[in-house]
């Protein structure tokens, strides 16, 4: 007899990612409010913003009724390409 695990609740995973997105955006915003830090760490702050965008996009894909359409709608090209398999089809 094989054990069947319950299906993943992708909405709960998306909710967790949304929380992380808000947290990282808050951190980035706080760091940007100090002009010395912002000037000294511009590339790092841009990375924080890019990570937040990726997190938000992944959460949107997980929450979507049509994962293929949601991946196609991702505005961040490198992430969209990473979520598409070698055959041009989304991994989900």
N, CA, C and O of each residue as an XYZ file, in Angstrom:
368
protein
N       0.849     -1.169      0.000
C       0.000      0.000      0.000
C       0.902      1.242      0.000
O       1.825      1.351      0.807
N       0.624      2.156     -0.902
C       1.428      3.378     -0.968
C       0.695      4.518     -0.284
O      -0.534      4.585     -0.290
N       1.463      5.395      0.293
C       0.917      6.552      1.001
C       0.792      7.709      0.030
O       1.760      8.068     -0.641
N      -0.377      8.287     -0.049
C      -0.610      9.448     -0.907
C      -0.582     10.693     -0.029
O      -1.385     10.834      0.893
N       0.336     11.579     -0.321
C       0.393     12.817      0.439
C      -0.685     13.770     -0.080
O      -1.061     13.709     -1.251
N      -1.177     14.642      0.788
C      -2.206     15.594      0.346
C      -1.611     16.571     -0.662
O      -0.409     16.835     -0.636
N      -2.447     17.110     -1.551
C      -1.924     18.066     -2.533
C      -1.405     19.326     -1.839
O      -1.883     19.720     -0.775
N      -0.427     19.933     -2.471
C       0.117     21.177     -1.938
C      -0.925     22.282     -2.018
O      -1.668     22.380     -2.994
N      -0.972     23.097     -0.997
C      -1.842     24.275     -1.020
C      -0.997     25.441     -1.526
O      -0.329     26.119     -0.745
N      -1.032     25.664     -2.822
C      -0.201     26.689     -3.437
C      -0.571     28.093     -2.960
O       0.272     28.990     -2.944
N      -1.817     28.276     -2.577
C      -2.241     29.592     -2.072
C      -1.540     29.915     -0.761
O      -1.140     31.058     -0.540
N      -1.386     28.933      0.105
C      -0.675     29.172      1.370
C       0.791     29.478      1.125
O       1.376     30.323      1.803
N       1.382     28.797      0.161
C       2.773     29.087     -0.194
C       2.879     30.504     -0.747
O       3.802     31.242     -0.401
N       1.929     30.883     -1.612
C       1.915     32.241     -2.173
C       1.749     33.277     -1.071
O       2.393     34.325     -1.106
N       0.899     32.997     -0.098
C       0.714     33.925      1.027
C       2.016     34.111      1.806
O       2.349     35.226      2.207
N       2.745     33.021      2.019
C       4.035     33.118      2.720
C       5.017     33.957      1.909
O       5.756     34.766      2.469
N       5.026     33.765      0.599
C       5.902     34.566     -0.256
C       5.496     36.036     -0.237
O       6.357     36.916     -0.253
N       4.191     36.311     -0.204
C       3.726     37.705     -0.111
C       4.234     38.367      1.158
O       4.622     39.534      1.143
N       4.231     37.627      2.250
C       4.745     38.179      3.509
C       6.229     38.497      3.398
O       6.684     39.535      3.878
N       6.978     37.607      2.767
C       8.406     37.862      2.559
C       8.616     39.064      1.641
O       9.525     39.866      1.857
N       7.785     39.181      0.631
C       7.873     40.322     -0.292
C       7.708     41.636      0.465
O       8.490     42.567      0.273
N       6.697     41.713      1.321
C       6.457     42.928      2.097
C       7.641     43.208      3.012
O       8.085     44.350      3.128
N       8.149     42.178      3.656
C       9.268     42.347      4.577
C      10.514     42.862      3.857
O      11.182     43.773      4.345
N      10.825     42.287      2.711
C      12.033     42.728      2.010
C      11.854     44.119      1.417
O      12.812     44.890      1.353
N      10.637     44.451      0.982
C      10.367     45.811      0.503
C      10.535     46.818      1.641
O      11.073     47.906      1.434
N      10.078     46.458      2.837
C      10.235     47.348      3.996
C      11.710     47.568      4.326
O      12.128     48.683      4.640
N      12.484     46.498      4.252
C      13.923     46.623      4.511
C      14.567     47.540      3.470
O      15.333     48.439      3.816
N      14.256     47.309      2.211
C      14.797     48.154      1.151
C      14.392     49.607      1.319
O      15.209     50.510      1.139
N      13.130     49.834      1.665
C      12.651     51.200      1.883
C      13.364     51.879      3.037
O      13.719     53.055      2.952
N      13.571     51.145      4.104
C      14.264     51.720      5.264
C      15.703     52.082      4.901
O      16.197     53.138      5.298
N      16.366     51.224      4.161
C      17.740     51.516      3.761
C      17.810     52.694      2.787
O      18.749     53.488      2.838
N      16.833     52.806      1.915
C      16.804     53.919      0.955
C      16.518     55.258      1.623
O      16.844     56.310      1.072
N      15.919     55.226      2.791
C      15.590     56.490      3.456
C      16.825     57.197      4.005
O      16.773     58.385      4.322
N      17.928     56.473      4.118
C      19.196     57.071      4.540
C      20.021     57.308      3.279
O      20.499     56.355      2.662
N      20.191     58.568      2.895
C      20.859     58.911      1.635
C      22.296     58.396      1.572
O      22.767     58.025      0.497
N      22.998     58.368      2.699
C      24.372     57.852      2.697
C      24.384     56.361      2.373
O      25.199     55.893      1.578
N      23.483     55.635      2.991
C      23.389     54.196      2.730
C      22.957     53.964      1.288
O      23.513     53.114      0.593
N      21.961     54.726      0.846
C      21.463     54.561     -0.521
C      22.561     54.808     -1.547
O      22.679     54.068     -2.524
N      23.357     55.836     -1.331
C      24.432     56.154     -2.263
C      25.530     55.089     -2.234
O      26.080     54.725     -3.274
N      25.841     54.598     -1.040
C      26.931     53.636     -0.897
C      26.539     52.230     -1.352
O      27.395     51.447     -1.764
N      25.262     51.918     -1.277
C      24.817     50.545     -1.551
C      23.772     50.472     -2.662
O      22.849     49.661     -2.588
N      23.906     51.300     -3.675
C      22.904     51.359     -4.739
C      22.698     50.010     -5.423
O      21.557     49.600     -5.635
N      23.769     49.321     -5.769
C      23.633     48.026     -6.437
C      22.954     46.999     -5.534
O      22.123     46.216     -5.994
N      23.305     47.002     -4.262
C      22.689     46.071     -3.321
C      21.210     46.374     -3.141
O      20.399     45.455     -3.032
N      20.851     47.650     -3.110
C      19.444     48.036     -2.984
C      18.660     47.649     -4.231
O      17.496     47.257     -4.139
N      19.289     47.757     -5.391
C      18.637     47.309     -6.618
C      18.434     45.795     -6.594
O      17.430     45.294     -7.100
N      19.381     45.067     -6.010
C      19.223     43.622     -5.872
C      18.064     43.279     -4.943
O      17.306     42.345     -5.205
N      17.930     44.030     -3.866
C      16.807     43.817     -2.954
C      15.493     44.023     -3.699
O      14.554     43.246     -3.530
N      15.423     45.065     -4.519
C      14.213     45.330     -5.289
C      13.939     44.202     -6.286
O      12.794     43.780     -6.449
N      14.989     43.716     -6.951
C      14.830     42.618     -7.909
C      14.332     41.352     -7.215
O      13.461     40.655     -7.736
N      14.882     41.059     -6.048
C      14.445     39.884     -5.285
C      12.973     40.028     -4.905
O      12.206     39.072     -5.020
N      12.583     41.201     -4.458
C      11.182     41.439     -4.089
C      10.271     41.243     -5.295
O       9.196     40.658     -5.161
N      10.677     41.719     -6.470
C       9.880     41.535     -7.685
C       9.731     40.049     -8.017
O       8.648     39.596     -8.387
N      10.815     39.301     -7.884
C      10.765     37.865     -8.160
C       9.819     37.170     -7.189
O       9.002     36.345     -7.597
N       9.926     37.498     -5.928
C       9.055     36.888     -4.920
C       7.595     37.173     -5.236
O       6.758     36.271     -5.190
N       7.287     38.428     -5.558
C       5.905     38.809     -5.878
C       5.424     38.063     -7.119
O       4.283     37.602     -7.153
N       6.260     37.938     -8.125
C       5.878     37.252     -9.359
C       5.638     35.761     -9.124
O       4.674     35.196     -9.640
N       6.506     35.132     -8.355
C       6.339     33.707     -8.061
C       5.045     33.479     -7.280
O       4.321     32.519     -7.545
N       4.754     34.347     -6.330
C       3.500     34.231     -5.576
C       2.304     34.347     -6.512
O       1.324     33.619     -6.357
N       2.374     35.250     -7.474
C       1.275     35.419     -8.438
C       1.073     34.156     -9.268
O      -0.061     33.759     -9.535
N       2.164     33.531     -9.673
C       2.064     32.297    -10.459
C       1.412     31.202     -9.625
O       0.525     30.497    -10.106
N       1.844     31.059     -8.392
C       1.286     30.006     -7.531
C      -0.196     30.218     -7.252
O      -0.939     29.250     -7.091
N      -0.626     31.456     -7.195
C      -2.000     31.790     -6.868
C      -2.923     31.739     -8.091
O      -4.143     31.662     -7.946
N      -2.352     31.780     -9.269
C      -3.141     31.885    -10.503
C      -3.917     30.609    -10.815
O      -3.484     29.501    -10.501
N      -5.074     30.799    -11.441
C      -5.839     29.660    -11.943
C      -5.144     29.042    -13.152
O      -5.172     27.825    -13.337
N      -4.529     29.874    -13.964
C      -3.816     29.409    -15.154
C      -2.332     29.747    -14.978
O      -1.919     30.882    -15.214
N      -1.541     28.766    -14.567
C      -0.122     28.983    -14.302
C       0.641     29.399    -15.562
O       1.542     30.235    -15.500
N       0.276     28.815    -16.701
C       0.947     29.154    -17.959
C       0.756     30.629    -18.288
O       1.707     31.326    -18.644
N      -0.470     31.091    -18.167
C      -0.772     32.502    -18.439
C      -0.065     33.415    -17.444
O       0.437     34.474    -17.822
N      -0.022     33.017    -16.185
C       0.625     33.830    -15.151
C       2.126     33.946    -15.409
O       2.709     35.013    -15.215
N       2.750     32.860    -15.842
C       4.182     32.917    -16.149
C       4.415     33.823    -17.351
O       5.360     34.611    -17.357
N       3.573     33.721    -18.359
C       3.715     34.565    -19.551
C       3.572     36.045    -19.200
O       4.138     36.900    -19.881
N       2.826     36.351    -18.150
C       2.583     37.742    -17.752
C       3.680     38.328    -16.866
O       3.657     39.521    -16.567
N       4.629     37.511    -16.449
C       5.705     38.009    -15.583
C       6.511     39.053    -16.342
O       6.960     38.808    -17.462
N       6.691     40.218    -15.728
C       7.405     41.310    -16.362
C       8.916     41.207    -16.279
O       9.623     41.930    -16.980
N       9.416     40.333    -15.446
C      10.860     40.179    -15.272
C      11.314     39.042    -16.188
O      11.080     37.866    -15.908
N      11.969     39.422    -17.288
C      12.320     38.464    -18.347
C      13.151     37.286    -17.838
O      12.847     36.141    -18.173
N      14.188     37.534    -17.041
C      15.044     36.425    -16.613
C      14.287     35.434    -15.741
O      14.528     34.230    -15.823
N      13.378     35.923    -14.910
C      12.583     35.012    -14.093
C      11.606     34.231    -14.969
O      11.458     33.020    -14.801
N      10.947     34.903    -15.889
C      10.005     34.219    -16.780
C      10.716     33.083    -17.512
O      10.179     31.981    -17.619
N      11.913     33.347    -18.012
C      12.659     32.312    -18.731
C      13.061     31.163    -17.809
O      13.077     30.009    -18.236
N      13.381     31.460    -16.567
C      13.755     30.404    -15.612
C      12.575     29.505    -15.282
O      12.764     28.338    -14.938
N      11.359     30.033    -15.382
C      10.170     29.252    -15.053
C       9.630     28.471    -16.241
O       8.638     27.752    -16.116
N      10.272     28.609    -17.383
C       9.869     27.873    -18.576
C      10.896     26.768    -18.801
O      12.103     26.999    -18.725
N      10.401     25.575    -19.077
C      11.304     24.445    -19.301
C      12.000     24.571    -20.659
O      11.722     25.492    -21.427
N      12.887     23.652    -20.935
C      13.620     23.637    -22.199
C      12.698     23.540    -23.411
O      13.053     24.007    -24.493
N      11.540     22.950    -23.247
C      10.616     22.777    -24.345
C       9.693     23.987    -24.522
O       8.809     23.966    -25.378
N       9.887     25.033    -23.730
C       9.068     26.219    -23.867
C       7.766     26.170    -23.092
O       6.910     27.039    -23.257
N       7.609     25.161    -22.247
C       6.399     25.033    -21.453
C       6.718     25.338    -19.995
O       7.783     24.963    -19.504
N       5.807     26.015    -19.297
C       6.054     26.290    -17.876
C       6.282     25.009    -17.091
O       5.746     23.952    -17.424
N       7.076     25.124    -16.056
C       7.414     23.962    -15.231
C       6.230     23.428    -14.445
O       6.212     22.252    -14.083
N       5.235     24.275    -14.174
C       4.065     23.796    -13.422
C       3.086     23.097    -14.332
O       2.043     22.629    -13.873
